[in-house]
Amino acid sequence: MRKSTVAFLALALVPALSLAQGAGKPTMDVAAKILDFGVVTKGEVIKADFEIRNTGSAPLEITQVRPTCGCTVAKHDRVIAPGAVGKIHAEVDTASFSGPNSKAILVFTNDPDNPQVNLVVKFDSRSFVEVFPKPLISLNVLQGEPASDKVVLATADGSPLRITGADAGGGPFKITYRELPEKERIPNLKGPQWEVTVTVPADAPQGMLNQKITLKTSNPKAPEVAVSVSGIVRPIIQVVPGEINFGTVQATAPVGRNVVLISNRQNAKLELTSVEVDNKAFTAEVIPLTAGQRYQVAVTLGAGTAKGTHRTILRIATNDPTRPSIEVPVLAVVQ
């Protein structure tokens, strides 16, 4: 290529390069990258508006907004003209947060010098109605004997409070409440205080406790307050194991034997008045360990029992009015 041709092409490109360089670029400027809302009532929805200014000379495009867990971006301006101001509107539901928290929002733009910006929403989520010592009641209950525990409710700012009702959440609970007189209140807390007593009655069924009770209040900022209840209602008469399984045994094997341990947890003496099985392949007998308190019931599978699956129920009669009969399934497979 001749030198004159190269020189001509170079001169032709100069205006194009000058035009491209003069086209301008967007510049993202955020007035406040961190918005701190301070102490908020737990359950309040925080509404945060971040102002985005384009101080560049080309349109600023917000290509993506990515909130972190717990934060929702309701809307944002997608294109901001040079010199104009846009917004990113974010919301945080504080119902599932407690104490100091911060939620980040990742913003991606076409600003070549600042393609990603992190925006932060800070807050300290506190229950407006607080539960002392904590919103959890643990109960380890012996069946036949009622058990109770208490919590105290008070507002964070000392504003008026009244408990108007309670929902046991399906649990076997009796719930009572009263406003504490001044002499019984927790020191250094402002305003009224309410004591809530949760009782598991004597006739509660055996099993696990895992419910959430809901307390209704007169305060519009906390119309409902949840308190979790956990624990167990243990039987007075404990039977271990709950079933007998001999597994698979050979017909020519020696006599097989399994035992059930029966323990009495109350002061009254327990008597096993009879034991029986309705399958002739098995026999049962009572072996006292501690009179009135602990017994073994031995179930024996006779030698030479016919091949096949053998089932029965070990039935134990007692003198205890709360558990007059005990039934334990029995299984053996003979080959």
C-alpha positions as CSV (number, residue, x, y, z in Angstrom):
1,M,0.0,0.0,0.0
2,R,1.3,3.4,-0.9
3,K,2.3,5.9,1.8
4,S,-0.2,8.4,0.4
5,T,-3.1,5.9,0.8
6,V,-2.2,5.2,4.5
7,A,-2.0,8.9,5.2
8,F,-5.4,9.4,3.6
9,L,-7.0,6.6,5.8
10,A,-5.5,8.0,8.9
11,L,-6.9,11.4,8.3
12,A,-10.3,9.9,7.6
13,L,-10.4,8.1,10.9
14,V,-9.7,11.2,13.0
15,P,-13.2,12.7,12.9
16,A,-14.8,9.3,13.8
17,L,-12.5,8.8,16.8
18,S,-13.1,12.3,18.0
19,L,-16.9,11.8,17.7
20,A,-16.7,8.5,19.7
21,Q,-14.6,10.1,22.4
22,G,-17.0,13.0,22.7
23,A,-20.1,10.8,23.0
24,G,-20.0,10.9,26.8
25,K,-20.5,8.3,29.4
26,P,-23.0,7.7,32.4
27,T,-21.8,8.3,35.9
28,M,-23.7,6.8,38.9
29,D,-23.8,8.9,42.1
30,V,-25.6,7.6,45.2
31,A,-26.6,10.2,47.8
32,A,-26.6,7.7,50.6
33,K,-25.5,4.1,50.1
34,I,-26.5,3.1,53.7
35,L,-29.9,3.9,55.1
36,D,-30.1,3.3,58.8
37,F,-33.7,3.1,60.2
38,G,-32.5,2.6,63.8
39,V,-34.9,0.7,66.2
40,V,-38.0,-0.6,64.5
41,T,-40.9,-2.6,65.8
42,K,-40.6,-6.3,64.9
43,G,-43.0,-7.1,62.2
44,E,-42.9,-3.6,60.6
45,V,-42.2,-3.4,56.9
46,I,-39.3,-1.0,56.2
47,K,-39.6,1.1,53.0
48,A,-36.3,2.4,51.8
49,D,-35.8,4.8,48.8
50,F,-32.2,5.2,47.5
51,E,-31.7,8.2,45.3
52,I,-29.5,7.6,42.2
53,R,-28.2,10.6,40.3
54,N,-26.6,10.5,36.9
55,T,-23.8,13.0,36.9
56,G,-22.5,11.8,33.5
57,S,-23.2,12.9,30.0
58,A,-25.0,9.7,28.7
59,P,-28.1,7.8,29.9
60,L,-27.4,5.6,33.0
61,E,-29.0,2.2,32.7
62,I,-29.7,0.1,35.8
63,T,-29.3,-3.3,34.2
64,Q,-29.9,-5.5,37.3
65,V,-30.9,-5.1,41.0
66,R,-30.2,-8.1,43.2
67,P,-31.5,-8.0,46.8
68,T,-30.2,-10.4,49.5
69,C,-32.3,-12.7,51.5
70,G,-35.1,-10.9,53.5
71,C,-35.1,-7.8,51.3
72,T,-37.4,-7.2,48.3
73,V,-36.9,-4.5,45.6
74,A,-40.4,-3.4,44.7
75,K,-39.4,-1.1,41.9
76,H,-36.6,0.9,40.4
77,D,-35.9,3.4,37.5
78,R,-34.3,1.5,34.7
79,V,-32.9,4.5,32.7
80,I,-31.8,7.8,34.3
81,A,-31.0,10.7,31.9
82,P,-27.9,12.8,32.4
83,G,-28.4,15.2,35.2
84,A,-31.6,13.5,36.4
85,V,-32.3,11.6,39.7
86,G,-33.9,8.1,39.9
87,K,-34.9,5.8,42.7
88,I,-34.5,2.3,43.9
89,H,-37.4,1.4,46.2
90,A,-36.7,-1.6,48.6
91,E,-38.8,-3.1,51.4
92,V,-37.8,-5.3,54.3
93,D,-40.3,-7.3,56.4
94,T,-38.8,-7.4,59.9
95,A,-41.2,-10.1,61.2
96,S,-38.5,-12.8,61.0
97,F,-35.6,-10.7,62.3
98,S,-34.5,-9.8,65.8
99,G,-31.8,-7.4,67.0
100,P,-29.4,-5.4,64.7
101,N,-29.5,-6.4,61.0
102,S,-28.4,-5.2,57.7
103,K,-29.6,-6.2,54.2
104,A,-27.7,-5.5,51.1
105,I,-28.9,-4.7,47.6
106,L,-26.5,-5.2,44.6
107,V,-27.0,-2.7,41.8
108,F,-25.5,-3.3,38.4
109,T,-25.3,-0.4,35.8
110,N,-23.6,0.6,32.6
111,D,-21.3,3.1,34.4
112,P,-17.9,1.9,33.1
113,D,-16.1,3.3,36.2
114,N,-18.6,2.0,38.7
115,P,-20.5,-1.0,37.3
116,Q,-21.6,-2.4,40.7
117,V,-22.7,-0.6,43.8
118,N,-23.8,-2.1,47.1
119,L,-26.7,-0.5,48.9
120,V,-27.5,-1.3,52.6
121,V,-30.6,-1.2,54.7
122,K,-29.8,-1.2,58.4
123,F,-32.2,-1.7,61.3
124,D,-32.6,-3.0,64.9
125,S,-35.7,-5.1,65.1
126,R,-37.2,-5.3,68.5
127,S,-40.5,-6.7,69.8
128,F,-42.8,-3.9,70.8
129,V,-44.2,-6.2,73.5
130,E,-41.3,-8.1,75.1
131,V,-41.6,-11.4,76.9
132,F,-39.5,-12.0,80.0
133,P,-37.3,-14.0,80.6
134,K,-37.9,-15.1,77.0
135,P,-40.8,-16.2,74.7
136,L,-40.3,-19.9,75.5
137,I,-41.8,-22.1,78.1
138,S,-40.3,-25.6,78.7
139,L,-42.2,-28.1,80.7
140,N,-41.2,-31.6,81.8
141,V,-44.4,-33.1,83.1
142,L,-45.3,-36.3,84.9
143,Q,-48.7,-37.5,83.8
144,G,-51.2,-37.2,86.6
145,E,-49.4,-34.2,88.1
146,P,-50.2,-30.7,86.8
147,A,-47.2,-28.5,86.0
148,S,-47.0,-24.7,85.3
149,D,-44.6,-22.0,84.2
150,K,-44.9,-18.3,83.8
151,V,-43.7,-15.4,81.6
152,V,-44.2,-11.6,81.9
153,L,-45.2,-9.3,79.1
154,A,-44.3,-5.6,79.0
155,T,-44.1,-2.9,76.3
156,A,-40.7,-1.6,75.2
157,D,-41.7,2.0,75.7
158,G,-44.0,1.7,78.7
159,S,-47.2,2.4,76.7
160,P,-50.5,0.9,77.8
161,L,-51.0,-2.9,77.6
162,R,-53.8,-5.3,78.3
163,I,-54.1,-9.0,77.5
164,T,-57.5,-9.6,76.1
165,G,-57.4,-13.3,75.2
166,A,-55.2,-16.4,74.6
167,D,-55.1,-19.2,72.0
168,A,-53.6,-22.5,73.2
169,G,-52.5,-23.5,69.7
170,G,-54.0,-26.9,70.0
171,G,-51.9,-27.8,73.1
172,P,-53.4,-29.3,76.3
173,F,-52.9,-26.0,78.2
174,K,-54.9,-23.9,80.6
175,I,-53.8,-20.2,80.2
176,T,-54.4,-17.6,82.8
177,Y,-53.2,-14.0,83.0
178,R,-53.2,-11.0,85.3
179,E,-51.8,-7.5,85.5
180,L,-49.0,-7.4,88.1
181,P,-49.3,-4.9,91.0
182,E,-46.4,-2.5,91.2
183,K,-44.7,-4.4,94.0
184,E,-44.5,-7.6,91.9
185,R,-43.2,-6.0,88.7
186,I,-39.8,-6.6,87.1
187,P,-37.6,-3.6,88.2
188,N,-36.5,-1.0,85.7
189,L,-39.3,-1.7,83.2
190,K,-41.7,1.1,82.3
191,G,-45.5,0.8,82.1
192,P,-47.8,-2.1,83.0
193,Q,-46.7,-5.7,83.2
194,W,-48.8,-8.8,82.7
195,E,-48.1,-12.3,84.1
196,V,-49.1,-15.2,82.0
197,T,-49.3,-18.7,83.5
198,V,-49.4,-21.8,81.3
199,T,-50.5,-25.0,83.0
200,V,-50.5,-28.6,81.8
201,P,-53.4,-30.3,83.6
202,A,-53.1,-33.6,85.4
203,D,-55.2,-35.3,82.8
204,A,-53.0,-34.2,79.8
205,P,-52.3,-37.1,77.4
206,Q,-48.8,-38.6,77.3
207,G,-46.6,-37.2,74.5
208,M,-44.5,-34.4,73.3
209,L,-45.3,-30.7,73.8
210,N,-44.6,-28.5,70.8
211,Q,-47.1,-25.7,70.4
212,K,-47.2,-22.0,70.0
213,I,-49.6,-20.1,72.1
214,T,-50.9,-16.7,70.9
215,L,-51.7,-13.9,73.4
216,K,-54.1,-11.2,72.2
217,T,-53.3,-7.7,73.4
218,S,-55.0,-4.3,73.3
219,N,-51.9,-2.6,71.9
220,P,-52.3,-1.8,68.2
221,K,-48.5,-2.2,67.6
222,A,-48.5,-5.8,68.9
223,P,-52.1,-7.2,68.7
224,E,-50.7,-10.7,69.0
225,V,-47.7,-12.0,70.9
226,A,-46.4,-15.6,70.4
227,V,-44.9,-17.8,73.1
228,S,-43.5,-21.2,72.2
229,V,-44.2,-24.2,74.6
230,S,-42.0,-27.3,74.4
231,G,-41.4,-30.4,76.6
232,I,-43.0,-33.8,77.3
233,V,-45.7,-35.4,79.3
234,R,-44.1,-38.5,80.7
235,P,-46.2,-41.5,81.8
236,I,-46.4,-42.3,85.5
237,I,-45.9,-46.0,84.6
238,Q,-43.1,-46.4,82.2
239,V,-43.0,-49.5,79.9
240,V,-39.7,-50.3,78.1
241,P,-39.6,-51.5,75.4
242,G,-43.0,-50.7,73.9
243,E,-43.0,-54.0,71.9
244,I,-41.3,-57.4,72.0
245,N,-39.8,-58.8,68.8
246,F,-38.0,-62.1,68.9
247,G,-37.0,-61.7,65.3
248,T,-36.4,-64.8,63.2
249,V,-35.6,-68.0,65.2
250,Q,-35.1,-71.6,64.3
251,A,-37.8,-74.1,65.3
252,T,-35.0,-76.3,66.8
253,A,-33.5,-73.4,68.8
254,P,-33.6,-73.4,72.7
255,V,-36.4,-71.6,74.4
256,G,-36.3,-67.8,73.7
257,R,-37.0,-65.1,76.3
258,N,-37.6,-61.3,76.2
259,V,-38.5,-59.0,79.1
260,V,-40.4,-55.8,79.5
261,L,-39.4,-53.4,82.4
262,I,-42.2,-51.6,84.1
263,S,-41.3,-48.7,86.4
264,N,-43.6,-46.8,88.7
265,R,-42.9,-43.0,89.1
266,Q,-45.3,-42.2,91.8
267,N,-45.3,-42.8,95.6
268,A,-48.3,-45.1,95.5
269,K,-47.5,-48.8,95.2
270,L,-48.1,-50.4,91.9
271,E,-49.4,-53.9,91.7
272,L,-49.5,-56.1,88.5
273,T,-52.7,-58.0,89.2
274,S,-52.5,-60.3,86.1
275,V,-50.5,-61.0,82.9
276,E,-51.6,-63.0,80.0
277,V,-51.0,-63.8,76.3
278,D,-53.6,-65.3,73.9
279,N,-51.1,-67.4,71.8
280,K,-50.1,-70.8,73.2
281,A,-46.6,-70.3,71.6
282,F,-45.8,-67.8,74.3
283,T,-45.9,-67.7,78.1
284,A,-45.5,-64.8,80.5
285,E,-44.5,-64.3,84.1
286,V,-44.0,-61.4,86.5
287,I,-40.6,-60.9,88.2
288,P,-40.7,-58.3,91.0
289,L,-37.5,-56.2,91.3
290,T,-38.6,-53.5,93.8
291,A,-42.0,-54.2,95.4
292,G,-44.5,-51.6,94.3
293,Q,-42.1,-49.8,92.0
294,R,-40.3,-51.9,89.4
295,Y,-41.1,-55.2,87.7
296,Q,-39.9,-57.3,84.9
297,V,-42.5,-59.2,82.8
298,A,-40.8,-62.1,80.9
299,V,-42.3,-63.5,77.7
300,T,-41.0,-66.9,76.6
301,L,-41.3,-68.4,73.2
302,G,-41.5,-72.2,73.6
303,A,-39.0,-74.6,72.0
304,G,-40.4,-76.5,69.1
305,T,-43.0,-73.9,68.2
306,A,-44.5,-74.5,64.7
307,K,-43.0,-72.7,61.8
308,G,-44.6,-69.4,60.8
309,T,-45.3,-65.9,62.0
310,H,-46.6,-65.8,65.6
311,R,-48.2,-62.7,67.0
312,T,-49.9,-61.9,70.3
313,I,-50.6,-59.1,72.8
314,L,-49.0,-59.1,76.3
315,R,-51.8,-57.8,78.5
316,I,-50.9,-56.6,81.9
317,A,-53.6,-55.5,84.5
318,T,-52.6,-53.0,87.2
319,N,-54.1,-51.5,90.3
320,D,-53.3,-47.9,89.0
321,P,-56.5,-46.0,88.1
322,T,-54.7,-43.9,85.5
323,R,-53.4,-46.9,83.7
324,P,-55.4,-50.0,84.7
325,S,-54.1,-52.0,81.6
326,I,-51.0,-52.2,79.6
327,E,-50.7,-53.8,76.2
328,V,-47.4,-54.8,74.5
329,P,-47.3,-56.3,71.0
330,V,-45.3,-59.5,70.7
331,L,-43.9,-60.9,67.4
332,A,-41.8,-64.0,66.5
333,V,-41.0,-65.6,63.1
334,V,-40.1,-69.3,63.4
335,Q,-38.3,-71.1,60.5
